[in-house]
Amino acid sequence: MNCTQCPVACNAARPESKGACGVGGIKIAKYYLHPFEEPPVSFKNGSGCIFFCGCSLKCAFCQNYELSRNQRGKEITVQQLADVFKQLEDMGAENINLVNPTHYLRDIMGAIELYRPKIPVVYNTHGYETIEALRLADGFVDIYLTDLKFIDPALSSRYTARSDYAKFALPAVRFMAEKPYKERPDGKMLSGCIVRHLILPLAAYDSVEVVKFVATLKKDVRFSLMSQYTPFGDIQNFKELQRRITRREYERVLEAVRAAGLENVFLQDFESASENYIPKWDF
């Protein structure tokens, strides 16, 4: 079956040939207990993150550039992926966190059939999804942890390989936002949706539009506003991306959050921009 798992629908004959995502078979760069997700996701022991390689979106500023461009990683089988689920559970992971899973959806579904985790499954996505793929994922996903990167197509055209990002991301986020929010009395997240947004230099105006969109979603959706942008990736042709955001840019978006009346919000400190948030890759 040729690959149509992401909106590009490149029809690559994976795993024999590589798709628009740059990969053929399953390839991962790391799995471990990650302490830097939102508090109810990392919780006490850390989120059991599996970092998948390749990506069809290809953001110039990608913080995981080596992975998204398939420059490193280890090829594994569906059975080995299922074994990783079990290993992370045995390590005490709070959940199984599938980081950048979109183009591996069929493989992940196969691994879930071999071993269904006894802890929540997190679908950690860039937001560039089709509704058809999300309906399949919804059969095993408990928590959606999704980016909403841009609304302005000028930004997605400039910084990614996909000018139609918002065309797919906005309905995809609205779909994911329908997942009912549930948490334990101690605050551990069991089900629901968190929408993330990273403020970019010179793009606070679009961040404000993202905030306004999130305000139209269900009230129990959590919003995570990230100020951690750190110059990284293939940005030599983008002078504006070669600096961190300013306090003025951060405050402008923060004021939009207040004006929109968003209540369930995670905020990063303005000083949080650091490469410490980027894992050290094992493979």
C-alpha positions as a printed Julia matrix, in Angstrom:
283×3 Matrix{Float64}:
   0.0    0.0    0.0
   1.48   3.36  -1.03
   1.75   6.01   1.66
  -0.98   8.64   2.09
  -0.69   8.98   5.87
   0.05  12.72   5.92
  -1.52  15.57   3.89
   1.24  15.4    1.28
  -0.11  11.98   0.17
   3.1   11.33  -1.78
   2.15   7.72  -2.58
   5.66   6.45  -1.87
   5.98   2.68  -1.81
   7.27   2.6    1.74
   9.26   0.93   3.2
  10.93   0.03  -0.11
  11.3    3.71  -1.03
  11.36   6.95   0.94
   8.4    9.28   1.13
   8.16  13.07   1.33
   9.01  12.59   4.99
  12.46  11.3    4.01
  12.1    7.83   5.5
  11.04   4.39   4.39
  10.77   2.0    7.33
  10.46   2.8   11.04
  13.36   4.88  12.35
  13.8    6.35  15.82
  16.5    8.51  17.41
  15.75   8.05  21.11
  13.33   6.77  23.7
  13.49   7.71  27.37
  11.64   9.31  30.29
  11.38  12.95  29.23
  10.91  15.5   32.05
  10.16  18.61  29.94
   6.63  18.09  28.65
   3.72  19.98  30.23
   3.43  19.14  33.98
   0.37  16.81  33.81
   2.07  14.87  30.97
   5.6   14.49  32.34
   4.07  14.38  35.82
   6.36  12.66  38.35
   8.41  10.06  36.47
   8.57  11.64  33.03
   6.79  11.01  29.76
   7.87   7.9   27.86
   8.92   9.68  24.66
   9.77   7.89  21.43
  11.36  10.29  18.94
  10.59   9.27  15.36
  12.78  10.35  12.43
  11.73  12.12   9.26
   9.05  14.75   8.65
   7.15  16.06   5.66
   6.7   19.54   7.14
  10.43  20.41   7.22
  10.39  23.57   9.34
  13.6   25.52   8.73
  13.89  26.27  12.46
  13.2   22.71  13.66
  14.62  22.16  17.16
  15.0   18.46  16.3
  16.59  19.16  12.93
  18.81  16.07  12.8
  15.73  13.89  13.24
  13.35  15.68  10.93
  15.92  15.6    8.12
  16.66  11.91   8.79
  20.33  12.59   9.49
  20.52  10.07  12.32
  18.5    7.3   13.92
  18.11   3.55  14.15
  15.8    1.4   12.05
  13.5   -0.92  13.99
  10.67  -3.33  13.28
   7.03  -3.14  14.32
   7.73  -5.84  16.92
  10.65  -3.84  18.32
   8.44  -0.75  18.55
   5.94  -2.76  20.58
   8.83  -3.9   22.78
   9.81  -0.23  23.33
   6.26   0.45  24.61
   6.71  -2.31  27.19
  10.23  -1.16  28.14
   9.04   2.39  28.8
   6.17   1.07  30.91
   8.62  -1.03  32.93
  10.81   2.07  33.41
   7.89   3.82  35.1
   6.8    6.11  32.24
   3.66   8.12  32.93
   2.54   7.55  29.34
   3.76   6.46  25.9
   4.55   9.67  24.01
   4.74   9.25  20.21
   6.78  12.26  19.06
   6.23  13.1   15.36
   4.13  10.0   14.66
   2.14  11.08  11.58
   4.05   9.26   8.84
   4.34   6.1   10.97
   0.66   5.74  11.76
   0.24   2.31  10.14
   3.37   0.98  11.86
   2.24   2.35  15.22
  -1.17   0.74  14.79
   0.58  -2.55  14.08
   2.68  -2.21  17.23
  -0.41  -1.38  19.29
  -1.99  -4.62  18.07
   1.06  -6.5   19.36
   1.18  -4.67  22.7
  -1.45  -2.24  23.94
   0.12  -0.02  26.63
  -1.55  -0.01  30.02
  -0.76   3.69  30.41
  -2.1    6.63  28.35
  -0.87   7.03  24.76
   0.12  10.55  23.67
  -0.01  11.63  20.01
   2.63  14.39  19.89
   2.19  16.02  16.5
   3.1   19.13  14.5
  -0.59  19.48  13.63
  -0.2   18.85   9.89
  -2.69  16.0    9.8
  -5.64  14.72   7.84
  -8.94  14.03   9.58
  -8.92  10.52   8.07
  -5.59   9.71   9.74
  -6.72  11.2   13.06
  -9.85   9.05  13.03
  -7.58   6.0   12.82
  -5.3    7.31  15.56
  -8.27   8.08  17.77
  -8.77   4.37  18.26
  -5.68   4.13  20.46
  -4.79   7.73  21.44
  -5.71   9.08  24.87
  -3.97  12.46  24.78
  -3.38  14.78  21.84
  -0.35  17.02  22.29
  -0.43  19.11  19.14
   1.41  22.11  17.79
  -0.46  24.89  16.06
   2.47  26.59  14.38
   0.98  29.18  12.03
  -2.28  30.53  10.71
  -0.79  33.0    8.22
   0.1   31.03   5.04
   2.91  33.52   4.38
   4.74  32.1    7.39
   4.24  28.45   6.5
   5.31  29.22   2.92
   8.45  30.96   4.17
   9.53  28.55   6.88
   8.24  25.11   5.85
   7.83  22.93   2.78
   4.03  23.17   3.11
   2.24  26.42   2.32
  -1.09  24.69   3.1
  -0.22  24.07   6.77
  -3.2   25.96   8.24
  -5.62  24.44   5.73
  -5.01  21.06   7.35
  -3.88  22.05  10.86
  -6.93  24.13  11.84
  -9.52  21.37  11.25
  -7.1   18.8   12.65
  -6.67  20.74  15.9
 -10.43  21.21  16.14
 -10.85  17.43  15.79
  -8.22  16.68  18.44
  -9.79  19.25  20.79
 -12.89  17.06  21.03
 -11.04  14.45  23.09
 -12.63  14.65  26.59
 -10.29  15.97  29.27
  -9.71  13.65  32.23
  -7.15  13.73  35.0
  -6.54  11.92  38.26
  -7.14  13.72  41.56
  -3.37  14.19  41.86
  -3.25  16.05  38.53
  -1.92  13.4   36.14
  -3.49  13.8   32.69
  -5.31  10.71  31.42
  -7.17  12.04  28.39
  -7.71  15.26  26.45
  -5.94  17.77  24.25
  -3.12  20.25  24.77
  -2.49  22.77  21.98
   1.05  24.12  21.86
   2.27  27.26  20.17
   5.86  28.46  19.83
   6.25  32.23  19.47
   8.63  33.06  16.63
  10.6   36.27  16.07
   8.61  38.88  14.08
   5.55  36.61  14.16
   3.76  37.73  17.33
   0.93  39.03  15.15
   0.22  35.47  14.01
   0.57  34.13  17.54
  -2.27  36.46  18.51
  -4.43  34.87  15.8
  -3.52  31.42  17.11
  -4.69  32.47  20.58
  -7.98  33.71  19.14
  -8.5   30.37  17.38
  -7.77  28.37  20.52
 -10.36  30.48  22.34
 -13.0   29.01  20.0
 -12.23  25.43  21.09
 -13.78  23.48  23.95
 -13.14  25.06  27.34
 -11.33  22.02  28.72
  -8.61  22.22  26.04
  -5.25  23.19  27.54
  -3.11  25.81  25.81
   0.68  25.76  26.11
   2.38  29.02  25.12
   6.08  28.47  24.51
   8.72  31.19  24.62
  11.64  28.78  24.23
  12.47  29.53  20.58
  16.22  29.04  20.16
  18.01  29.7   16.84
  18.56  26.25  15.36
  18.24  24.31  12.13
  18.69  25.61   8.58
  18.14  29.33   9.2
  21.1   31.01   7.5
  18.74  32.58   4.94
  16.34  33.9    7.59
  17.93  36.79   9.45
  14.88  37.21  11.69
  15.19  33.64  12.99
  18.77  34.17  14.11
  17.66  35.73  17.4
  15.38  34.78  20.27
  12.05  36.51  20.73
  11.96  39.84  22.55
  10.14  40.52  25.78
   7.86  42.86  23.88
   6.86  40.06  21.49
   6.23  37.73  24.42
   4.13  40.29  26.28
   2.04  41.01  23.2
   1.0   37.37  22.95
   0.52  37.09  26.7
  -1.86  40.02  26.59
  -3.83  38.24  23.85
  -4.14  35.2   26.13
  -5.57  37.42  28.87
  -7.91  39.21  26.47
  -9.23  35.9   25.11
 -10.08  34.74  28.63
  -8.15  31.48  28.31
  -8.12  29.72  31.66
  -6.28  26.41  31.21
  -2.91  27.76  30.15
   0.69  26.63  30.59
   3.19  29.47  30.31
   6.95  29.26  29.92
   9.08  31.88  31.59
  10.45  34.38  29.11
  13.97  33.31  30.07
  13.3   29.66  29.17
  14.95  29.79  25.72
  17.74  27.23  25.92
  19.16  24.25  24.06
  18.64  22.31  27.29
  15.17  21.45  25.98
  16.71  19.59  23.03
  17.49  15.95  23.96
  20.84  14.33  23.32
  20.19  11.77  20.6
  21.22   8.17  21.27
  21.14   6.7   17.77
